[in-house]
């Protein structure tokens, strides 16, 4: 009986401790991702560092329980407050 391999995941290998780093840049260089979204539970300083690294296109965070939206023309950081008091909507366009 022939063994079947599990399907490969299309998820990336982003780790909060390296703020995206070489893993994400490598995937983009090979044409493996059109859009990279990081969903993190990180403090605002780490979320901002991830946004400023431009390793991802969108950072969805929520650690600080603040309503916070930031966009630098290339990467967005969105933090929706706590307990669903606010919900943010992000519209993404691929050019």
ZAPA-472013 format. One record per residue: residue number from 0; x, y, z of N, C-alpha, C, O, CB in turn; residue in three letters. Coordinates in Angstrom, 2 decimals, always signed. Glycine has a CB too. Example, Ala and Ser with C-alpha at 12.3 -4.5 7.8 and 13.67 -1.06 7.14 Angstrom:
<recs>
   n    n.px    n.py    n.pz   ca.px   ca.py   ca.pz    c.px    c.py    c.pz    o.px    o.py    o.pz   cb.px   cb.py   cb.pz res
   0  +13.19   -5.69   +7.80  +12.30   -4.50   +7.80  +13.20   -3.30   +7.80  +14.24   -3.32   +8.46  +11.31   -4.47   +9.05 Ala
   1  +12.85   -2.25   +7.08  +13.67   -1.06   +7.14  +12.90   +0.03   +7.87  +13.41   +1.14   +8.04  +14.08   -0.60   +5.72 Ser
</recs>
This chain:
<recs>
   n    n.px    n.py    n.pz   ca.px   ca.py   ca.pz    c.px    c.py    c.pz    o.px    o.py    o.pz   cb.px   cb.py   cb.pz res
   0   +0.83   -1.16   +0.00   +0.00   +0.00   +0.00   +0.89   +1.25   +0.00   +1.82   +1.36   +0.80   -0.96   -0.01   +1.21 Unk
   1   +0.60   +2.16   -0.89   +1.38   +3.38   -1.03   +0.98   +4.40   +0.03   -0.21   +4.67   +0.23   +1.20   +3.98   -2.44 Unk
   2   +1.98   +4.96   +0.71   +1.70   +5.97   +1.74   +1.48   +7.32   +1.09   +2.15   +7.68   +0.12   +2.85   +6.04   +2.75 Unk
   3   +0.55   +8.06   +1.63   +0.27   +9.40   +1.13   +0.91  +10.42   +2.05   +0.88  +10.29   +3.28   -1.26   +9.65   +1.01 Unk
   4   +1.48  +11.42   +1.46   +2.06  +12.52   +2.24   +0.97  +13.50   +2.62   +0.00  +13.72   +1.89   +3.17  +13.23   +1.45 Unk
   5   +1.16  +14.10   +3.78   +0.23  +15.16   +4.21   +0.44  +16.36   +3.29   +1.57  +16.64   +2.89   +0.46  +15.55   +5.71 Unk
   6   -0.63  +17.06   +2.95   -0.47  +18.25   +2.09   +0.41  +19.29   +2.77   +0.36  +19.47   +3.99   -1.84  +18.86   +1.74 Unk
   7   +1.22  +19.96   +1.97   +2.09  +21.00   +2.51   +1.28  +22.22   +2.90   +0.37  +22.63   +2.18   +3.18  +21.39   +1.49 Unk
   8   +1.62  +22.78   +4.02   +0.94  +23.97   +4.49   +1.45  +25.18   +3.72   +2.62  +25.25   +3.36   +1.14  +24.16   +6.00 Unk
   9   +0.56  +26.13   +3.46   +0.96  +27.36   +2.79   +1.27  +28.44   +3.83   +1.59  +29.57   +3.47   -0.14  +27.83   +1.82 Unk
  10   +1.16  +28.08   +5.10   +1.48  +29.04   +6.15   +2.98  +29.32   +6.16   +3.79  +28.45   +5.83   +1.02  +28.53   +7.52 Unk
  11   +3.32  +30.51   +6.55   +4.73  +30.86   +6.59   +5.30  +30.58   +7.97   +4.60  +30.13   +8.87   +4.94  +32.33   +6.22 Unk
  12   +6.58  +30.84   +8.12   +7.28  +30.51   +9.36   +7.62  +31.74  +10.17   +8.70  +31.82  +10.76   +8.55  +29.73   +9.05 Unk
  13   +6.73  +32.71  +10.21   +6.97  +33.93  +10.96   +7.06  +33.65  +12.45   +6.24  +32.93  +13.02   +5.86  +34.95  +10.69 Unk
  14   +8.08  +34.21  +13.06   +8.23  +34.10  +14.51   +8.32  +35.50  +15.08   +9.02  +36.36  +14.53   +9.50  +33.25  +14.90 Unk
  15   +7.62  +35.74  +16.17   +7.60  +37.09  +16.76   +8.97  +37.52  +17.24   +9.27  +38.72  +17.24   +6.62  +37.15  +17.91 Unk
  16   +9.82  +36.57  +17.65  +11.11  +36.97  +18.21  +12.10  +37.47  +17.17  +13.09  +38.11  +17.53  +11.71  +35.81  +18.94 Unk
  17  +11.86  +37.20  +15.88  +12.76  +37.74  +14.87  +12.06  +38.74  +13.96  +12.60  +39.12  +12.92  +13.35  +36.61  +14.03 Unk
  18  +10.87  +39.17  +14.33  +10.04  +40.12  +13.59  +10.03  +39.84  +12.09  +10.19  +40.75  +11.27  +10.53  +41.53  +13.83 Unk
  19   +9.84  +38.60  +11.75   +9.69  +38.24  +10.35  +11.00  +37.86   +9.71  +11.14  +36.78   +9.13   +9.09  +39.36   +9.58 Unk
  20  +11.95  +38.71   +9.81  +13.32  +38.49   +9.39  +13.53  +37.81   +8.06  +12.74  +37.99   +7.13  +13.99  +37.72  +10.39 Unk
  21  +14.59  +37.03   +7.97  +15.00  +36.46   +6.69  +14.00  +35.47   +6.10  +13.93  +35.32   +4.88  +16.31  +35.78   +6.86 Unk
  22  +13.23  +34.81   +6.94  +12.26  +33.83   +6.44  +11.28  +34.48   +5.48  +11.07  +33.98   +4.37  +11.50  +33.17   +7.61 Unk
  23  +10.68  +35.59   +5.87   +9.70  +36.24   +5.02  +10.34  +36.85   +3.78   +9.78  +36.76   +2.69   +8.96  +37.32   +5.81 Unk
  24  +11.50  +37.47   +3.93  +12.17  +38.05   +2.76  +12.52  +36.97   +1.75  +12.46  +37.20   +0.54  +13.43  +38.82   +3.19 Unk
  25  +12.90  +35.80   +2.24  +13.24  +34.69   +1.37  +12.01  +34.22   +0.58  +12.11  +33.98   -0.62  +13.82  +33.53   +2.18 Unk
  26  +10.87  +34.10   +1.23   +9.65  +33.67   +0.57   +9.24  +34.67   -0.51   +8.84  +34.27   -1.60   +8.52  +33.51   +1.60 Unk
  27   +9.34  +35.95   -0.21   +9.00  +36.95   -1.21   +9.96  +36.92   -2.39   +9.54  +37.06   -3.54   +8.99  +38.34   -0.59 Unk
  28  +11.24  +36.74   -2.12  +12.24  +36.72   -3.19  +11.98  +35.57   -4.16  +12.23  +35.70   -5.35  +13.65  +36.61   -2.59 Unk
  29  +11.49  +34.46   -3.65  +11.20  +33.31   -4.50   +9.82  +33.39   -5.14   +9.42  +32.49   -5.87  +11.30  +32.03   -3.69 Unk
  30   +9.10  +34.46   -4.87   +7.78  +34.61   -5.45   +6.74  +33.73   -4.78   +5.72  +33.42   -5.40   +7.83  +34.30   -6.91 Unk
  31   +6.97  +33.34   -3.54   +6.06  +32.42   -2.87   +4.89  +33.08   -2.18   +3.98  +32.38   -1.74   +6.80  +31.64   -1.88 Unk
  32   +4.86  +34.40   -2.06   +3.76  +35.04   -1.36   +3.45  +36.39   -1.99   +4.35  +37.21   -2.22   +4.08  +35.22   +0.14 Unk
  33   +2.18  +36.62   -2.28   +1.75  +37.92   -2.78   +1.46  +38.87   -1.62   +1.63  +40.08   -1.74   +0.51  +37.78   -3.66 Unk
  34   +1.02  +38.29   -0.52   +0.62  +39.08   +0.63   +0.98  +38.30   +1.89   +0.72  +37.10   +1.98   -0.90  +39.41   +0.58 Unk
  35   +1.58  +38.98   +2.86   +1.96  +38.33   +4.11   +1.26  +39.07   +5.25   +1.42  +40.27   +5.42   +3.52  +38.32   +4.31 Unk
  36   +0.47  +38.31   +6.04   -0.25  +38.88   +7.18   +0.25  +38.20   +8.45   +0.29  +36.97   +8.54   -1.80  +38.69   +7.02 Unk
  37   +0.62  +39.01   +9.43   +1.06  +38.48  +10.72   -0.06  +38.70  +11.73   -0.52  +39.83  +11.93   +2.39  +39.17  +11.20 Unk
  38   -0.50  +37.63  +12.36   -1.48  +37.71  +13.43   -0.72  +37.41  +14.71   -0.28  +36.28  +14.94   -2.71  +36.71  +13.22 Unk
  39   -0.57  +38.43  +15.55   +0.29  +38.29  +16.72   -0.40  +38.78  +17.98   -1.32  +39.60  +17.92   +1.59  +39.06  +16.52 Unk
  40   +0.04  +38.27  +19.09   -0.36  +38.79  +20.40   +0.92  +39.35  +21.00   +1.60  +38.71  +21.80   -1.03  +37.66  +21.34 Unk
  41   +1.23  +40.57  +20.59   +2.51  +41.18  +20.95   +2.28  +42.59  +21.46   +1.28  +43.22  +21.13   +3.48  +41.19  +19.75 Unk
  42   +3.20  +43.08  +22.27   +3.06  +44.45  +22.76   +3.25  +45.43  +21.60   +3.71  +45.06  +20.52   +4.09  +44.74  +23.88 Unk
  43   +2.88  +46.68  +21.85   +2.90  +47.68  +20.77   +4.30  +47.89  +20.21   +4.46  +48.12  +19.01   +2.34  +49.00  +21.27 Unk
  44   +5.32  +47.82  +21.06   +6.70  +48.01  +20.60   +7.09  +46.91  +19.60   +7.72  +47.19  +18.59   +7.66  +48.01  +21.80 Unk
  45   +6.71  +45.66  +19.89   +7.02  +44.56  +18.98   +6.20  +44.66  +17.71   +6.73  +44.43  +16.62   +6.77  +43.20  +19.67 Unk
  46   +4.93  +45.01  +17.82   +4.09  +45.19  +16.63   +4.62  +46.29  +15.74   +4.63  +46.15  +14.51   +2.67  +45.50  +17.03 Unk
  47   +5.06  +47.39  +16.34   +5.63  +48.50  +15.57   +6.94  +48.08  +14.91   +7.20  +48.44  +13.76   +5.85  +49.73  +16.47 Unk
  48   +7.77  +47.33  +15.62   +9.03  +46.84  +15.03   +8.75  +45.93  +13.85   +9.45  +45.99  +12.84   +9.88  +46.09  +16.09 Unk
  49   +7.74  +45.09  +13.97   +7.37  +44.20  +12.86   +6.87  +45.02  +11.67   +7.23  +44.73  +10.53   +6.29  +43.20  +13.31 Unk
  50   +6.05  +46.03  +11.94   +5.58  +46.90  +10.86   +6.76  +47.61  +10.19   +6.83  +47.66   +8.96   +4.58  +47.94  +11.41 Unk
  51   +7.67  +48.15  +10.99   +8.81  +48.89  +10.44   +9.81  +48.00   +9.70  +10.59  +48.50   +8.89   +9.52  +49.62  +11.55 Unk
  52   +9.79  +46.71   +9.97  +10.71  +45.79   +9.27  +10.28  +45.54   +7.84  +11.08  +45.10   +7.01  +10.80  +44.47  +10.02 Unk
  53   +9.01  +45.81   +7.54   +8.42  +45.57   +6.22   +8.55  +44.12   +5.78   +8.54  +43.82   +4.58   +9.08  +46.47   +5.18 Unk
  54   +8.66  +43.21   +6.75   +8.70  +41.78   +6.45   +7.30  +41.26   +6.14   +7.15  +40.20   +5.54   +9.32  +40.99   +7.61 Unk
  55   +6.27  +42.01   +6.56   +4.88  +41.62   +6.33   +4.13  +42.83   +5.77   +4.61  +43.96   +5.84   +4.21  +41.11   +7.64 Unk
  56   +2.95  +42.57   +5.23   +2.12  +43.66   +4.70   +1.12  +44.19   +5.72   +0.78  +45.37   +5.71   +1.38  +43.19   +3.47 Unk
  57   +0.65  +43.30   +6.60   -0.36  +43.68   +7.58   -0.06  +42.97   +8.89   +0.15  +41.76   +8.91   -1.79  +43.35   +7.08 Unk
  58   -0.06  +43.73   +9.98   +0.12  +43.17  +11.32   -1.21  +43.33  +12.06   -1.68  +44.45  +12.26   +1.30  +43.89  +12.10 Unk
  59   -1.81  +42.21  +12.46   -3.02  +42.22  +13.27   -2.61  +41.85  +14.69   -2.11  +40.75  +14.93   -4.12  +41.24  +12.72 Unk
  60   -2.80  +42.76  +15.61   -2.34  +42.55  +16.98   -3.47  +42.83  +17.97   -4.55  +43.24  +17.56   -1.12  +43.44  +17.29 Unk
  61   -3.21  +42.62  +19.25   -4.25  +42.87  +20.23   -3.79  +42.82  +21.66   -4.63  +42.78  +22.56   -5.32  +41.92  +20.06 Unk
  62   -2.52  +42.82  +21.93   -2.00  +42.67  +23.28   -2.34  +43.83  +24.21   -2.69  +43.61  +25.37   -0.52  +42.50  +23.23 Unk
  63   -2.23  +45.05  +23.72   -2.36  +46.23  +24.58   -3.79  +46.64  +24.89   -4.01  +47.52  +25.72   -1.66  +47.37  +23.96 Unk
  64   -4.76  +46.04  +24.25   -6.17  +46.35  +24.47   -6.47  +47.80  +24.08   -7.34  +48.44  +24.68   -6.54  +46.12  +25.93 Unk
  65   -5.78  +48.30  +23.09   -6.01  +49.65  +22.57   -6.61  +49.55  +21.17   -6.43  +48.55  +20.47   -4.70  +50.47  +22.55 Unk
  66   -7.32  +50.59  +20.79   -7.70  +50.72  +19.39   -6.58  +51.52  +18.73   -6.38  +52.69  +19.05   -9.12  +51.42  +19.22 Unk
  67   -5.86  +50.89  +17.82   -4.69  +51.53  +17.22   -4.60  +51.12  +15.76   -4.66  +49.93  +15.44   -3.39  +51.15  +17.98 Unk
  68   -4.45  +52.09  +14.87   -4.29  +51.82  +13.44   -3.14  +52.69  +12.96   -3.12  +53.89  +13.21   -5.62  +52.11  +12.63 Unk
  69   -2.18  +52.07  +12.27   -1.02  +52.81  +11.76   -0.70  +52.28  +10.37   -0.76  +51.07  +10.14   +0.21  +52.67  +12.71 Unk
  70   -0.35  +53.16   +9.46   +0.03  +52.78   +8.10   +1.15  +53.69   +7.65   +1.02  +54.91   +7.70   -1.18  +52.86   +7.11 Unk
  71   +2.25  +53.11   +7.21   +3.40  +53.92   +6.79   +3.53  +54.01   +5.27   +4.59  +54.38   +4.77   +4.66  +53.35   +7.38 Unk
  72   +2.48  +53.67   +4.55   +2.52  +53.70   +3.10   +2.89  +52.36   +2.49   +2.78  +52.16   +1.28   +3.50  +54.74   +2.64 Unk
  73   +3.33  +51.43   +3.33   +3.74  +50.11   +2.84   +3.18  +48.98   +3.71   +2.75  +47.95   +3.18   +5.25  +50.03   +2.80 Unk
  74   +3.20  +49.16   +5.02   +2.74  +48.14   +5.96   +1.76  +48.77   +6.94   +1.94  +49.91   +7.37   +3.94  +47.50   +6.71 Unk
  75   +0.72  +48.00   +7.30   -0.26  +48.49   +8.27   -0.18  +47.68   +9.55   +0.08  +46.48   +9.54   -1.69  +48.41   +7.68 Unk
  76   -0.40  +48.38  +10.67   -0.50  +47.76  +11.99   -1.90  +48.08  +12.51   -2.28  +49.25  +12.61   +0.63  +48.27  +12.97 Unk
  77   -2.66  +47.04  +12.85   -4.02  +47.22  +13.32   -4.19  +46.48  +14.64   -3.89  +45.29  +14.74   -5.05  +46.72  +12.26 Unk
  78   -4.66  +47.20  +15.64   -4.93  +46.57  +16.92   -6.36  +46.92  +17.32   -6.69  +48.09  +17.51   -3.91  +47.05  +18.01 Unk
  79   -7.20  +45.90  +17.44   -8.59  +46.09  +17.85   -8.66  +45.92  +19.35   -8.18  +44.92  +19.89   -9.55  +45.10  +17.13 Unk
  80   -9.23  +46.86  +20.00   -9.31  +46.89  +21.47   -9.59  +45.51  +22.06   -9.31  +44.50  +21.41  -10.40  +47.86  +21.91 Unk
  81  -10.11  +45.44  +23.26  -10.38  +44.14  +23.90  -11.87  +43.84  +23.89  -12.70  +44.73  +23.70   -9.84  +44.13  +25.35 Unk
  82  -12.19  +42.58  +24.10  -13.57  +42.13  +24.28  -14.52  +42.56  +23.17  -15.71  +42.74  +23.41  -14.09  +42.63  +25.60 Unk
  83  -14.01  +42.71  +21.98  -14.81  +43.10  +20.81  -15.52  +44.45  +21.00  -16.59  +44.67  +20.43  -15.84  +42.02  +20.50 Unk
  84  -14.93  +45.35  +21.80  -15.49  +46.69  +21.93  -15.44  +47.41  +20.59  -16.34  +48.17  +20.24  -14.74  +47.50  +23.00 Unk
  85  -14.38  +47.17  +19.85  -14.23  +47.73  +18.51  -13.76  +46.61  +17.59  -13.05  +45.69  +18.01  -13.22  +48.93  +18.50 Unk
  86  -14.16  +46.70  +16.36  -13.69  +45.76  +15.34  -13.12  +46.60  +14.20  -13.78  +47.52  +13.72  -14.85  +44.80  +14.84 Unk
  87  -11.93  +46.29  +13.78  -11.33  +47.03  +12.67  -11.53  +46.23  +11.38  -11.51  +45.00  +11.39   -9.82  +47.31  +12.92 Unk
  88  -11.71  +46.94  +10.31  -11.84  +46.33   +8.99  -10.68  +46.81   +8.16  -10.43  +48.01   +8.04  -13.21  +46.69   +8.32 Unk
  89   -9.96  +45.87   +7.58   -8.82  +46.21   +6.72   -9.14  +45.74   +5.31   -9.39  +44.56   +5.09   -7.49  +45.57   +7.24 Unk
  90   -9.12  +46.67   +4.38   -9.34  +46.33   +2.97   -7.99  +46.27   +2.29   -7.25  +47.24   +2.29  -10.28  +47.37   +2.27 Unk
  91   -7.68  +45.13   +1.72   -6.37  +44.91   +1.08   -6.54  +44.87   -0.42   -7.45  +44.23   -0.95   -5.72  +43.60   +1.59 Unk
  92   -5.64  +45.56   -1.10   -5.67  +45.57   -2.57   -4.32  +45.10   -3.08   -3.27  +45.52   -2.60   -6.00  +46.99   -3.12 Unk
  93   -4.36  +44.25   -4.04   -3.13  +43.76   -4.67   -2.92  +44.53   -5.96   -3.81  +44.57   -6.81   -3.18  +42.22   -4.94 Unk
  94   -1.77  +45.13   -6.10   -1.49  +45.92   -7.31   -0.59  +45.17   -8.24   -0.24  +45.67   -9.31   -0.85  +47.26   -6.94 Unk
</recs>
